[in-house]
């Protein structure tokens, strides 16, 4: 996931440099009034999004597989903990119904 994020930032940084060069060379309008910095950043974001979507497709798929595996592992651990709690609760209730003091571990 970190690799994908860094690659996205790299694409954005490259677009930012290209847009900055185009604006300061006069090929792209400078924006309105004092909005030049904001204009450059927004234009770079708009340009980098579709580029990242196409160019980083394989890396995005790898990152999503890792996220899904992590979520599945967390769900399995949570379910295991729930089943252990259920067993302990059932044991305590059964011992309580028989008049025995519940055992603590």
Biopython code that builds the backbone (N, CA, C, O; Angstrom):
import numpy as np
from Bio.PDB.StructureBuilder import StructureBuilder

atoms = [
    (1, "UNK", "N", (0.823, -1.184, 0.000)),
    (1, "UNK", "CA", (0.000, 0.000, 0.000)),
    (1, "UNK", "C", (0.874, 1.257, 0.000)),
    (1, "UNK", "O", (0.563, 2.242, -0.670)),
    (2, "UNK", "N", (1.953, 1.209, 0.750)),
    (2, "UNK", "CA", (2.857, 2.354, 0.800)),
    (2, "UNK", "C", (3.479, 2.602, -0.575)),
    (2, "UNK", "O", (3.647, 3.745, -1.001)),
    (3, "UNK", "N", (3.813, 1.517, -1.249)),
    (3, "UNK", "CA", (4.418, 1.657, -2.578)),
    (3, "UNK", "C", (3.457, 2.355, -3.544)),
    (3, "UNK", "O", (3.865, 3.237, -4.299)),
    (4, "UNK", "N", (2.190, 1.962, -3.520)),
    (4, "UNK", "CA", (1.192, 2.580, -4.393)),
    (4, "UNK", "C", (1.033, 4.062, -4.061)),
    (4, "UNK", "O", (0.950, 4.901, -4.958)),
    (5, "UNK", "N", (0.992, 4.373, -2.778)),
    (5, "UNK", "CA", (0.850, 5.769, -2.361)),
    (5, "UNK", "C", (2.035, 6.603, -2.826)),
    (5, "UNK", "O", (1.861, 7.720, -3.314)),
    (6, "UNK", "N", (3.228, 6.067, -2.678)),
    (6, "UNK", "CA", (4.416, 6.792, -3.123)),
    (6, "UNK", "C", (4.430, 6.965, -4.641)),
    (6, "UNK", "O", (4.859, 8.000, -5.151)),
    (7, "UNK", "N", (3.960, 5.949, -5.354)),
    (7, "UNK", "CA", (3.894, 6.069, -6.812)),
    (7, "UNK", "C", (2.867, 7.136, -7.213)),
    (7, "UNK", "O", (3.101, 7.893, -8.155)),
    (8, "UNK", "N", (1.742, 7.199, -6.509)),
    (8, "UNK", "CA", (0.744, 8.235, -6.788)),
    (8, "UNK", "C", (1.319, 9.619, -6.537)),
    (8, "UNK", "O", (1.112, 10.543, -7.323)),
    (9, "UNK", "N", (2.043, 9.749, -5.436)),
    (9, "UNK", "CA", (2.676, 11.042, -5.136)),
    (9, "UNK", "C", (3.714, 11.400, -6.191)),
    (9, "UNK", "O", (3.859, 12.571, -6.540)),
    (10, "UNK", "N", (4.431, 10.416, -6.699)),
    (10, "UNK", "CA", (5.408, 10.659, -7.759)),
    (10, "UNK", "C", (4.752, 11.146, -9.041)),
    (10, "UNK", "O", (5.253, 12.066, -9.687)),
    (11, "UNK", "N", (3.631, 10.531, -9.411)),
    (11, "UNK", "CA", (2.905, 10.977, -10.607)),
    (11, "UNK", "C", (2.403, 12.401, -10.406)),
    (11, "UNK", "O", (2.482, 13.226, -11.316)),
    (12, "UNK", "N", (1.885, 12.688, -9.207)),
    (12, "UNK", "CA", (1.405, 14.044, -8.928)),
    (12, "UNK", "C", (2.556, 15.050, -8.982)),
    (12, "UNK", "O", (2.406, 16.134, -9.547)),
    (13, "UNK", "N", (3.692, 14.700, -8.403)),
    (13, "UNK", "CA", (4.839, 15.617, -8.401)),
    (13, "UNK", "C", (5.320, 15.890, -9.823)),
    (13, "UNK", "O", (5.660, 17.024, -10.158)),
    (14, "UNK", "N", (5.349, 14.854, -10.655)),
    (14, "UNK", "CA", (5.759, 15.044, -12.052)),
    (14, "UNK", "C", (4.772, 15.956, -12.776)),
    (14, "UNK", "O", (5.181, 16.847, -13.521)),
    (15, "UNK", "N", (3.484, 15.739, -12.560)),
    (15, "UNK", "CA", (2.471, 16.602, -13.189)),
    (15, "UNK", "C", (2.586, 18.033, -12.675)),
    (15, "UNK", "O", (2.425, 18.989, -13.434)),
    (16, "UNK", "N", (2.864, 18.171, -11.392)),
    (16, "UNK", "CA", (3.013, 19.502, -10.812)),
    (16, "UNK", "C", (4.175, 20.251, -11.463)),
    (16, "UNK", "O", (4.051, 21.434, -11.779)),
    (17, "UNK", "N", (5.288, 19.574, -11.662)),
    (17, "UNK", "CA", (6.438, 20.213, -12.308)),
    (17, "UNK", "C", (6.120, 20.596, -13.759)),
    (17, "UNK", "O", (6.483, 21.681, -14.212)),
    (18, "UNK", "N", (5.446, 19.709, -14.475)),
    (18, "UNK", "CA", (5.097, 20.000, -15.873)),
    (18, "UNK", "C", (4.131, 21.177, -15.947)),
    (18, "UNK", "O", (4.321, 22.087, -16.755)),
    (19, "UNK", "N", (3.099, 21.164, -15.110)),
    (19, "UNK", "CA", (2.126, 22.261, -15.125)),
    (19, "UNK", "C", (2.798, 23.565, -14.719)),
    (19, "UNK", "O", (2.554, 24.607, -15.328)),
    (20, "UNK", "N", (3.637, 23.512, -13.700)),
    (20, "UNK", "CA", (4.343, 24.726, -13.270)),
    (20, "UNK", "C", (5.183, 25.289, -14.418)),
    (20, "UNK", "O", (5.188, 26.497, -14.658)),
    (21, "UNK", "N", (5.891, 24.407, -15.124)),
    (21, "UNK", "CA", (6.689, 24.862, -16.261)),
    (21, "UNK", "C", (5.826, 25.454, -17.364)),
    (21, "UNK", "O", (6.199, 26.466, -17.958)),
    (22, "UNK", "N", (4.689, 24.848, -17.650)),
    (22, "UNK", "CA", (3.792, 25.368, -18.689)),
    (22, "UNK", "C", (3.186, 26.714, -18.303)),
    (22, "UNK", "O", (3.049, 27.600, -19.147)),
    (23, "UNK", "N", (2.828, 26.868, -17.042)),
    (23, "UNK", "CA", (2.243, 28.140, -16.587)),
    (23, "UNK", "C", (3.282, 29.246, -16.640)),
    (23, "UNK", "O", (2.997, 30.343, -17.122)),
    (24, "UNK", "N", (4.466, 28.974, -16.158)),
    (24, "UNK", "CA", (5.477, 30.029, -16.123)),
    (24, "UNK", "C", (6.110, 30.310, -17.481)),
    (24, "UNK", "O", (6.750, 31.344, -17.671)),
    (25, "UNK", "N", (5.932, 29.393, -18.420)),
    (25, "UNK", "CA", (6.403, 29.690, -19.773)),
    (25, "UNK", "C", (5.325, 30.414, -20.590)),
    (25, "UNK", "O", (5.591, 30.886, -21.695)),
    (26, "UNK", "N", (4.120, 30.496, -20.044)),
    (26, "UNK", "CA", (3.051, 31.228, -20.706)),
    (26, "UNK", "C", (2.192, 30.373, -21.629)),
    (26, "UNK", "O", (1.308, 30.908, -22.298)),
    (27, "UNK", "N", (2.418, 29.080, -21.687)),
    (27, "UNK", "CA", (1.623, 28.212, -22.558)),
    (27, "UNK", "C", (0.251, 27.896, -21.968)),
    (27, "UNK", "O", (-0.681, 27.567, -22.703)),
    (28, "UNK", "N", (0.124, 27.994, -20.650)),
    (28, "UNK", "CA", (-1.140, 27.770, -19.951)),
    (28, "UNK", "C", (-1.446, 29.042, -19.172)),
    (28, "UNK", "O", (-0.530, 29.650, -18.620)),
    (29, "UNK", "N", (-2.717, 29.464, -19.111)),
    (29, "UNK", "CA", (-3.052, 30.697, -18.372)),
    (29, "UNK", "C", (-2.626, 30.624, -16.913)),
    (29, "UNK", "O", (-2.616, 29.550, -16.310)),
    (30, "UNK", "N", (-2.276, 31.774, -16.355)),
    (30, "UNK", "CA", (-1.768, 31.846, -14.988)),
    (30, "UNK", "C", (-2.859, 31.798, -13.928)),
    (30, "UNK", "O", (-2.527, 31.715, -12.746)),
    (31, "UNK", "N", (-4.101, 31.844, -14.269)),
    (31, "UNK", "CA", (-5.177, 31.871, -13.279)),
    (31, "UNK", "C", (-5.654, 33.290, -13.079)),
    (31, "UNK", "O", (-5.243, 34.199, -13.801)),
    (32, "UNK", "N", (-6.522, 33.484, -12.100)),
    (32, "UNK", "CA", (-7.101, 34.802, -11.833)),
    (32, "UNK", "C", (-6.438, 35.444, -10.628)),
    (32, "UNK", "O", (-6.388, 34.845, -9.554)),
    (33, "UNK", "N", (-5.942, 36.623, -10.790)),
    (33, "UNK", "CA", (-5.353, 37.375, -9.680)),
    (33, "UNK", "C", (-4.205, 36.651, -9.015)),
    (33, "UNK", "O", (-3.229, 36.270, -9.660)),
    (34, "UNK", "N", (-4.340, 36.465, -7.694)),
    (34, "UNK", "CA", (-3.297, 35.820, -6.902)),
    (34, "UNK", "C", (-3.506, 34.305, -6.780)),
    (34, "UNK", "O", (-2.917, 33.677, -5.900)),
    (35, "UNK", "N", (-4.313, 33.723, -7.627)),
    (35, "UNK", "CA", (-4.632, 32.301, -7.509)),
    (35, "UNK", "C", (-3.648, 31.399, -8.242)),
    (35, "UNK", "O", (-3.945, 30.223, -8.454)),
    (36, "UNK", "N", (-2.502, 31.905, -8.630)),
    (36, "UNK", "CA", (-1.582, 31.144, -9.451)),
    (36, "UNK", "C", (-1.143, 29.833, -8.786)),
    (36, "UNK", "O", (-1.165, 28.788, -9.436)),
    (37, "UNK", "N", (-0.754, 29.862, -7.534)),
    (37, "UNK", "CA", (-0.321, 28.646, -6.842)),
    (37, "UNK", "C", (-1.434, 27.622, -6.743)),
    (37, "UNK", "O", (-1.223, 26.433, -6.985)),
    (38, "UNK", "N", (-2.606, 28.083, -6.392)),
    (38, "UNK", "CA", (-3.763, 27.182, -6.292)),
    (38, "UNK", "C", (-4.104, 26.609, -7.660)),
    (38, "UNK", "O", (-4.434, 25.428, -7.772)),
    (39, "UNK", "N", (-4.029, 27.425, -8.693)),
    (39, "UNK", "CA", (-4.324, 26.988, -10.052)),
    (39, "UNK", "C", (-3.370, 25.882, -10.488)),
    (39, "UNK", "O", (-3.796, 24.885, -11.071)),
    (40, "UNK", "N", (-2.101, 26.053, -10.211)),
    (40, "UNK", "CA", (-1.092, 25.062, -10.604)),
    (40, "UNK", "C", (-1.353, 23.738, -9.887)),
    (40, "UNK", "O", (-1.304, 22.681, -10.515)),
    (41, "UNK", "N", (-1.627, 23.780, -8.588)),
    (41, "UNK", "CA", (-1.858, 22.552, -7.814)),
    (41, "UNK", "C", (-3.134, 21.855, -8.284)),
    (41, "UNK", "O", (-3.134, 20.641, -8.483)),
    (42, "UNK", "N", (-4.217, 22.607, -8.464)),
    (42, "UNK", "CA", (-5.473, 22.000, -8.901)),
    (42, "UNK", "C", (-5.356, 21.396, -10.299)),
    (42, "UNK", "O", (-5.860, 20.301, -10.549)),
    (43, "UNK", "N", (-4.706, 22.094, -11.187)),
    (43, "UNK", "CA", (-4.529, 21.569, -12.539)),
    (43, "UNK", "C", (-3.672, 20.304, -12.521)),
    (43, "UNK", "O", (-3.949, 19.356, -13.255)),
    (44, "UNK", "N", (-2.646, 20.288, -11.695)),
    (44, "UNK", "CA", (-1.803, 19.094, -11.574)),
    (44, "UNK", "C", (-2.598, 17.927, -11.001)),
    (44, "UNK", "O", (-2.411, 16.789, -11.434)),
    (45, "UNK", "N", (-3.484, 18.183, -10.035)),
    (45, "UNK", "CA", (-4.319, 17.123, -9.472)),
    (45, "UNK", "C", (-5.270, 16.553, -10.518)),
    (45, "UNK", "O", (-5.445, 15.338, -10.611)),
    (46, "UNK", "N", (-5.876, 17.425, -11.295)),
    (46, "UNK", "CA", (-6.825, 16.977, -12.322)),
    (46, "UNK", "C", (-6.120, 16.153, -13.392)),
    (46, "UNK", "O", (-6.683, 15.179, -13.892)),
    (47, "UNK", "N", (-4.918, 16.524, -13.742)),
    (47, "UNK", "CA", (-4.173, 15.799, -14.768)),
    (47, "UNK", "C", (-3.606, 14.484, -14.220)),
    (47, "UNK", "O", (-3.595, 13.478, -14.929)),
    (48, "UNK", "N", (-3.137, 14.482, -12.970)),
    (48, "UNK", "CA", (-2.497, 13.279, -12.422)),
    (48, "UNK", "C", (-3.494, 12.172, -12.101)),
    (48, "UNK", "O", (-3.121, 10.999, -12.127)),
    (49, "UNK", "N", (-4.743, 12.498, -11.800)),
    (49, "UNK", "CA", (-5.725, 11.463, -11.433)),
    (49, "UNK", "C", (-5.947, 10.444, -12.548)),
    (49, "UNK", "O", (-5.811, 9.247, -12.295)),
    (50, "UNK", "N", (-6.286, 10.865, -13.783)),
    (50, "UNK", "CA", (-6.478, 9.841, -14.821)),
    (50, "UNK", "C", (-5.177, 9.132, -15.219)),
    (50, "UNK", "O", (-5.190, 7.958, -15.589)),
    (51, "UNK", "N", (-4.062, 9.854, -15.139)),
    (51, "UNK", "CA", (-2.784, 9.210, -15.450)),
    (51, "UNK", "C", (-2.506, 8.101, -14.444)),
    (51, "UNK", "O", (-2.115, 6.999, -14.829)),
    (52, "UNK", "N", (-2.705, 8.382, -13.155)),
    (52, "UNK", "CA", (-2.498, 7.372, -12.116)),
    (52, "UNK", "C", (-3.461, 6.203, -12.293)),
    (52, "UNK", "O", (-3.084, 5.048, -12.100)),
    (53, "UNK", "N", (-4.699, 6.504, -12.658)),
    (53, "UNK", "CA", (-5.702, 5.456, -12.830)),
    (53, "UNK", "C", (-5.272, 4.456, -13.894)),
    (53, "UNK", "O", (-5.462, 3.251, -13.733)),
    (54, "UNK", "N", (-4.697, 4.953, -14.976)),
    (54, "UNK", "CA", (-4.303, 4.080, -16.080)),
    (54, "UNK", "C", (-2.933, 3.454, -15.822)),
    (54, "UNK", "O", (-2.774, 2.241, -15.958)),
    (55, "UNK", "N", (-1.966, 4.247, -15.460)),
    (55, "UNK", "CA", (-0.585, 3.784, -15.359)),
    (55, "UNK", "C", (-0.368, 2.872, -14.148)),
    (55, "UNK", "O", (0.420, 1.930, -14.224)),
    (56, "UNK", "N", (-1.043, 3.133, -13.053)),
    (56, "UNK", "CA", (-0.809, 2.383, -11.815)),
    (56, "UNK", "C", (-1.856, 1.302, -11.566)),
    (56, "UNK", "O", (-2.050, 0.887, -10.423)),
    (57, "UNK", "N", (-2.530, 0.842, -12.612)),
    (57, "UNK", "CA", (-3.596, -0.152, -12.462)),
    (57, "UNK", "C", (-3.091, -1.430, -11.782)),
    (57, "UNK", "O", (-3.723, -1.914, -10.843)),
    (58, "UNK", "N", (-1.976, -1.977, -12.238)),
    (58, "UNK", "CA", (-1.468, -3.230, -11.663)),
    (58, "UNK", "C", (-1.068, -3.043, -10.198)),
    (58, "UNK", "O", (-1.342, -3.902, -9.360)),
    (59, "UNK", "N", (-0.431, -1.937, -9.901)),
    (59, "UNK", "CA", (-0.015, -1.682, -8.524)),
    (59, "UNK", "C", (-1.232, -1.471, -7.620)),
    (59, "UNK", "O", (-1.226, -1.904, -6.468)),
    (60, "UNK", "N", (-2.262, -0.817, -8.126)),
    (60, "UNK", "CA", (-3.496, -0.615, -7.371)),
    (60, "UNK", "C", (-4.161, -1.964, -7.090)),
    (60, "UNK", "O", (-4.671, -2.184, -5.992)),
    (61, "UNK", "N", (-4.159, -2.865, -8.074)),
    (61, "UNK", "CA", (-4.733, -4.196, -7.880)),
    (61, "UNK", "C", (-3.960, -4.980, -6.822)),
    (61, "UNK", "O", (-4.562, -5.661, -5.993)),
    (62, "UNK", "N", (-2.636, -4.887, -6.847)),
    (62, "UNK", "CA", (-1.821, -5.562, -5.824)),
    (62, "UNK", "C", (-2.124, -5.010, -4.438)),
    (62, "UNK", "O", (-2.250, -5.765, -3.474)),
    (63, "UNK", "N", (-2.239, -3.691, -4.343)),
    (63, "UNK", "CA", (-2.525, -3.069, -3.048)),
    (63, "UNK", "C", (-3.907, -3.475, -2.546)),
    (63, "UNK", "O", (-4.087, -3.708, -1.351)),
    (64, "UNK", "N", (-4.880, -3.563, -3.445)),
    (64, "UNK", "CA", (-6.228, -3.940, -3.007)),
    (64, "UNK", "C", (-6.266, -5.395, -2.548)),
    (64, "UNK", "O", (-7.006, -5.721, -1.619)),
    (65, "UNK", "N", (-5.490, -6.272, -3.173)),
    (65, "UNK", "CA", (-5.423, -7.669, -2.724)),
    (65, "UNK", "C", (-4.860, -7.731, -1.308)),
    (65, "UNK", "O", (-5.359, -8.485, -0.473)),
    (66, "UNK", "N", (-3.829, -6.944, -1.039)),
    (66, "UNK", "CA", (-3.247, -6.923, 0.304)),
    (66, "UNK", "C", (-4.249, -6.411, 1.333)),
    (66, "UNK", "O", (-4.326, -6.937, 2.443)),
    (67, "UNK", "N", (-5.014, -5.390, 0.967)),
    (67, "UNK", "CA", (-6.012, -4.843, 1.885)),
    (67, "UNK", "C", (-7.095, -5.885, 2.161)),
    (67, "UNK", "O", (-7.502, -6.063, 3.309)),
    (68, "UNK", "N", (-7.560, -6.566, 1.131)),
    (68, "UNK", "CA", (-8.587, -7.596, 1.305)),
    (68, "UNK", "C", (-8.065, -8.719, 2.195)),
    (68, "UNK", "O", (-8.788, -9.195, 3.070)),
    (69, "UNK", "N", (-6.829, -9.149, 1.988)),
    (69, "UNK", "CA", (-6.246, -10.203, 2.831)),
    (69, "UNK", "C", (-6.169, -9.753, 4.284)),
    (69, "UNK", "O", (-6.463, -10.530, 5.193)),
    (70, "UNK", "N", (-5.779, -8.516, 4.503)),
    (70, "UNK", "CA", (-5.674, -7.995, 5.861)),
    (70, "UNK", "C", (-7.050, -7.946, 6.534)),
    (70, "UNK", "O", (-7.182, -8.304, 7.704)),
    (71, "UNK", "N", (-8.068, -7.503, 5.797)),
    (71, "UNK", "CA", (-9.418, -7.437, 6.347)),
    (71, "UNK", "C", (-9.936, -8.841, 6.651)),
    (71, "UNK", "O", (-10.538, -9.059, 7.702)),
    (72, "UNK", "N", (-9.712, -9.794, 5.750)),
    (72, "UNK", "CA", (-10.145, -11.167, 5.984)),
    (72, "UNK", "C", (-9.472, -11.763, 7.218)),
    (72, "UNK", "O", (-10.112, -12.461, 8.004)),
    (73, "UNK", "N", (-8.180, -11.486, 7.383)),
    (73, "UNK", "CA", (-7.448, -11.984, 8.547)),
    (73, "UNK", "C", (-8.019, -11.380, 9.834)),
    (73, "UNK", "O", (-8.164, -12.079, 10.837)),
    (74, "UNK", "N", (-8.339, -10.094, 9.806)),
    (74, "UNK", "CA", (-8.909, -9.446, 10.990)),
    (74, "UNK", "C", (-10.295, -10.005, 11.304)),
    (74, "UNK", "O", (-10.633, -10.196, 12.472)),
    (75, "UNK", "N", (-11.099, -10.267, 10.273)),
    (75, "UNK", "CA", (-12.416, -10.865, 10.485)),
    (75, "UNK", "C", (-12.297, -12.255, 11.100)),
    (75, "UNK", "O", (-13.049, -12.599, 12.012)),
    (76, "UNK", "N", (-11.351, -13.056, 10.601)),
    (76, "UNK", "CA", (-11.148, -14.404, 11.138)),
    (76, "UNK", "C", (-10.721, -14.336, 12.601)),
    (76, "UNK", "O", (-11.208, -15.112, 13.423)),
    (77, "UNK", "N", (-9.818, -13.418, 12.933)),
    (77, "UNK", "CA", (-9.379, -13.266, 14.326)),
    (77, "UNK", "C", (-10.541, -12.832, 15.213)),
    (77, "UNK", "O", (-10.682, -13.326, 16.332)),
    (78, "UNK", "N", (-11.361, -11.928, 14.733)),
    (78, "UNK", "CA", (-12.509, -11.458, 15.500)),
    (78, "UNK", "C", (-13.499, -12.590, 15.729)),
    (78, "UNK", "O", (-14.017, -12.747, 16.835)),
    (79, "UNK", "N", (-13.766, -13.372, 14.702)),
    (79, "UNK", "CA", (-14.682, -14.504, 14.832)),
    (79, "UNK", "C", (-14.132, -15.555, 15.793)),
    (79, "UNK", "O", (-14.888, -16.140, 16.569)),
    (80, "UNK", "N", (-12.828, -15.795, 15.746)),
    (80, "UNK", "CA", (-12.200, -16.734, 16.675)),
    (80, "UNK", "C", (-12.347, -16.256, 18.111)),
    (80, "UNK", "O", (-12.651, -17.048, 19.004)),
    (81, "UNK", "N", (-12.133, -14.965, 18.338)),
    (81, "UNK", "CA", (-12.290, -14.415, 19.684)),
    (81, "UNK", "C", (-13.734, -14.526, 20.155)),
    (81, "UNK", "O", (-13.988, -14.836, 21.319)),
    (82, "UNK", "N", (-14.678, -14.274, 19.256)),
    (82, "UNK", "CA", (-16.096, -14.390, 19.624)),
    (82, "UNK", "C", (-16.445, -15.821, 20.001)),
    (82, "UNK", "O", (-17.157, -16.042, 20.980)),
    (83, "UNK", "N", (-15.960, -16.796, 19.245)),
    (83, "UNK", "CA", (-16.279, -18.190, 19.544)),
    (83, "UNK", "C", (-15.657, -18.608, 20.879)),
    (83, "UNK", "O", (-16.273, -19.367, 21.627)),
    (84, "UNK", "N", (-14.457, -18.132, 21.189)),
    (84, "UNK", "CA", (-13.835, -18.441, 22.472)),
    (84, "UNK", "C", (-14.635, -17.848, 23.618)),
    (84, "UNK", "O", (-14.802, -18.490, 24.655)),
    (85, "UNK", "N", (-15.137, -16.620, 23.442)),
    (85, "UNK", "CA", (-15.952, -15.991, 24.472)),
    (85, "UNK", "C", (-17.260, -16.743, 24.651)),
    (85, "UNK", "O", (-17.730, -16.911, 25.776)),
    (86, "UNK", "N", (-17.853, -17.198, 23.546)),
    (86, "UNK", "CA", (-19.102, -17.953, 23.635)),
    (86, "UNK", "C", (-18.903, -19.261, 24.395)),
    (86, "UNK", "O", (-19.734, -19.633, 25.224)),
    (87, "UNK", "N", (-17.807, -19.955, 24.113)),
    (87, "UNK", "CA", (-17.520, -21.219, 24.803)),
    (87, "UNK", "C", (-17.321, -20.975, 26.298)),
    (87, "UNK", "O", (-17.846, -21.718, 27.127)),
    (88, "UNK", "N", (-16.573, -19.945, 26.636)),
    (88, "UNK", "CA", (-16.331, -19.626, 28.046)),
    (88, "UNK", "C", (-17.631, -19.246, 28.743)),
    (88, "UNK", "O", (-17.862, -19.644, 29.885)),
    (89, "UNK", "N", (-18.475, -18.483, 28.070)),
    (89, "UNK", "CA", (-19.757, -18.085, 28.649)),
    (89, "UNK", "C", (-20.672, -19.290, 28.843)),
    (89, "UNK", "O", (-21.310, -19.421, 29.887)),
    (90, "UNK", "N", (-20.740, -20.165, 27.850)),
    (90, "UNK", "CA", (-21.576, -21.363, 27.954)),
    (90, "UNK", "C", (-21.094, -22.268, 29.094)),
    (90, "UNK", "O", (-21.902, -22.837, 29.828)),
    (91, "UNK", "N", (-19.786, -22.394, 29.231)),
    (91, "UNK", "CA", (-19.214, -23.212, 30.309)),
    (91, "UNK", "C", (-19.573, -22.628, 31.669)),
    (91, "UNK", "O", (-19.953, -23.358, 32.584)),
    (92, "UNK", "N", (-19.453, -21.323, 31.796)),
    (92, "UNK", "CA", (-19.776, -20.666, 33.062)),
    (92, "UNK", "C", (-21.254, -20.809, 33.391)),
    (92, "UNK", "O", (-21.606, -21.035, 34.549)),
    (93, "UNK", "N", (-22.117, -20.684, 32.404)),
    (93, "UNK", "CA", (-23.559, -20.836, 32.637)),
    (93, "UNK", "C", (-23.896, -22.274, 33.031)),
    (93, "UNK", "O", (-24.725, -22.504, 33.912)),
    (94, "UNK", "N", (-23.252, -23.235, 32.377)),
    (94, "UNK", "CA", (-23.510, -24.641, 32.686)),
    (94, "UNK", "C", (-23.066, -24.969, 34.110)),
    (94, "UNK", "O", (-23.755, -25.691, 34.831)),
    (95, "UNK", "N", (-21.931, -24.444, 34.505)),
    (95, "UNK", "CA", (-21.440, -24.698, 35.859)),
    (95, "UNK", "C", (-22.320, -23.997, 36.889)),
    (95, "UNK", "O", (-22.549, -24.516, 37.982)),
    (96, "UNK", "N", (-22.813, -22.805, 36.525)),
    (96, "UNK", "CA", (-23.695, -22.075, 37.426)),
    (96, "UNK", "C", (-25.030, -22.791, 37.601)),
    (96, "UNK", "O", (-25.602, -22.782, 38.692)),
    (97, "UNK", "N", (-25.525, -23.407, 36.539)),
    (97, "UNK", "CA", (-26.795, -24.130, 36.611)),
    (97, "UNK", "C", (-26.649, -25.398, 37.457)),
    (97, "UNK", "O", (-27.627, -25.855, 38.049)),
    (98, "UNK", "N", (-25.451, -25.968, 37.523)),
    (98, "UNK", "CA", (-25.222, -27.184, 38.301)),
    (98, "UNK", "C", (-24.882, -26.853, 39.752)),
    (98, "UNK", "O", (-24.697, -27.757, 40.567)),
    (99, "UNK", "N", (-24.799, -25.575, 40.075)),
    (99, "UNK", "CA", (-24.505, -25.185, 41.454)),
    (99, "UNK", "C", (-23.029, -25.103, 41.762)),
    (99, "UNK", "O", (-22.650, -24.947, 42.923)),
    (100, "UNK", "N", (-22.189, -25.204, 40.754)),
    (100, "UNK", "CA", (-20.748, -25.118, 40.971)),
    (100, "UNK", "C", (-20.310, -23.669, 40.797)),
    (100, "UNK", "O", (-20.945, -22.892, 40.084)),
    (101, "UNK", "N", (-19.239, -23.332, 41.447)),
    (101, "UNK", "CA", (-18.657, -22.008, 41.257)),
    (101, "UNK", "C", (-17.915, -21.997, 39.921)),
    (101, "UNK", "O", (-17.191, -22.941, 39.606)),
    (102, "UNK", "N", (-18.092, -20.932, 39.133)),
    (102, "UNK", "CA", (-17.390, -20.865, 37.842)),
    (102, "UNK", "C", (-15.881, -20.835, 38.029)),
    (102, "UNK", "O", (-15.367, -20.182, 38.937)),
    (103, "UNK", "N", (-15.181, -21.549, 37.158)),
    (103, "UNK", "CA", (-13.728, -21.578, 37.225)),
    (103, "UNK", "C", (-13.178, -20.384, 36.453)),
    (103, "UNK", "O", (-13.690, -20.029, 35.391)),
    (104, "UNK", "N", (-12.141, -19.777, 36.991)),
    (104, "UNK", "CA", (-11.481, -18.658, 36.288)),
    (104, "UNK", "C", (-10.138, -19.120, 35.808)),
    (104, "UNK", "O", (-9.480, -19.939, 36.450)),
    (105, "UNK", "N", (-9.726, -18.589, 34.666)),
    (105, "UNK", "CA", (-8.438, -18.981, 34.123)),
    (105, "UNK", "C", (-7.456, -17.864, 34.218)),
    (105, "UNK", "O", (-6.307, -18.015, 33.806)),
]
sb = StructureBuilder()
sb.init_structure("model")
sb.init_model(0)
sb.init_chain("A")
sb.init_seg("    ")
for serial, (resi, resn, name, xyz) in enumerate(atoms, 1):
    if name == "N":
        sb.init_residue(resn, " ", resi, " ")
    sb.init_atom(name, np.array(xyz, "f"), 0.0, 1.0, " ", f" {name:<3s}", serial, name[0])
structure = sb.get_structure()
